[in-house]
Amino acid sequence: MEQRLIVEGNDAIALANIFQKINLKPPQGYNNAHKFQKEFVVNAQGIDNVTTHLGALLKKNINNIGVVLDADEDAGIRKAQVLNFLLANNFYTITEIEAAKIIGGGTLYSGSQKSTLGVWIMPDNNAPGYLEHFLGNLIRGNDALWPYANDVISKLPEQKFSEVKTQKALLHSWLAWQKTPGMPFGQAIQAGYFDLNNTSVSDFAKWFSATFKLEQ
């Protein structure tokens, strides 16, 4: 069984570490870490390439396909882009589109003799943002450094990064002040810096489990 997860960038590394920590089974046929990274995950290297990869996989009738996109400034625009692409290229009919299921907030498309396609818009399918917003939601409510990071960033004498990149600056600043400073997201997840007993995680896990066939 062939299955694929399309991501814009390196999101899959953080997500794979979350799945491991919550004991979510890997997709069938991809329980080997190397195979997961090299075969299951498709790094589109940018939003502009996502539909190119998606179209190629749908034409191959890959059994199960997941797409994780960043909402950036508007989740509705991202949803519309995917929807218009699917309809314009006759991958799914209007009837099949209208019958799509909402699982954990993400969307699941399917049809007779067609791929099962799951679409998740980071961070939660509604709010603007990206992976760093998803992870920011997993910071514990009693964490003293997170509000401090927000205060520091807001008072910078000069802000060289764009407004849309503020969350990236916040999260990396916060990670720089941990016991082991500057850990990458995946390692920080493994180290327990994030609260995975969170509805954001459980919602994403529900969508992922519905999109893919997982190992038993």
Number of C-alpha atoms within 10 A of each C-alpha: 10 17 23 22 24 25 24 19 16 15 21 21 15 18 19 17 17 20 17 13 14 13 9 15 15 21 23 14 16 22 14 10 12 10 12 19 16 11 15 22 21 22 19 18 13 12 14 10 14 20 17 12 16 23 15 11 19 18 11 11 16 17 19 23 24 26 23 22 26 26 23 18 13 15 23 14 12 20 19 11 12 17 15 12 17 19 13 11 10 10 17 20 14 13 9 14 18 10 13 16 16 13 20 20 18 23 22 22 20 18 16 8 8 16 21 21 24 26 26 27 26 25 25 23 22 16 16 18 22 25 23 22 19 15 21 19 18 19 18 15 10 8 9 9 15 20 14 14 19 17 12 13 17 13 10 9 8 8 11 8 10 8 9 13 14 15 19 16 18 23 19 17 20 20 21 14 14 13 10 10 13 15 17 13 23 16 14 18 22 14 13 10 17 18 15 20 11 13 12 17 21 14 16 21 19 14 21 25 17 21 27 21 18 16 12 7
